[in-house]
Amino acid sequence: MKAFLSRVSILSVAVLATSAAAQSDPQALPRMVASERAFAAATAELGVRDGFLVFFADDSVQIQRTETGVTLGKARDGLASQALQPLPIPNQLIWEPFTGQVSSDGSMGWLTGAYVRFNQAQKITVGQGAYFSVWKRQSNGTWRVWLDEGIQIPQIWQNASPFRPAPNPDAGTVGSPNEAIAEVERAVLADRKAWEARLGADVRLHRNGAMPFVGRDAVVAASAAVPRPNCAVVHTESAASGDLAVVVGSCDSAGKTKGSYVRVWKRDVTARWRIVFQTETPGT
């Protein structure tokens, strides 16, 4: 019995050690970036349906915008219902990660970069934009997409490589250490100045139809030029370490279909929440 208990204890220690090592993976960001590149390569060869099905997590979600509001649907169900694409793919979807971050425990992260749709036969670009993806590390250690969003941009995003890690947010003075993300999100939805005060120095804003806005000053100026919509939280996804969170929300629109936003929050060195990325899709 003692020998059996000893073996159980040794096994338990080994499992805990393995789990701790996975959580503190110093190469979590490079692994996520490599997974994004593999995702892009597979999609270029297999097409959107099969490439996305390979790299989307079982719990992956899709933002659904309707007249009544914004909801999150099961992304894999929508993909599986699509028809198989003919091979070779006539219009390849090609993209490359430009910047992003991971949580301190290496369990969750985000990436953004340029994408193009390239017609193989005519050798021309038929569309371009900027994508945004949220990744989660699975129980087996692999990285898979939880959410994928994108905007159209008026011209190809130049100098969108090589990859560079997004800077950690600068220290803020608004709020309190270890504040709850729900309270902070409510505050920025209620007041533009509260939102501006939470913007990190290197924040990125992606708005459909415009080139990405980079840096606090550029983001504030771009937002001052458009009416502030009424928005509400739909879903919040957070890393287990509590230092990275992604909020999906619904916004009123002049059109029939509701608009949406996705906001990435990261804690600064004082443990206050700061906005490091935001993408917006207006209603139609």
Summary of the structure (lengths in Angstrom):
residues: 284
radius of gyration: 20.3
end to end distance: 68.7
largest distance: 73.3
contacts: 879
relative contact order: 0.15
helix: 28%
strand: 38%
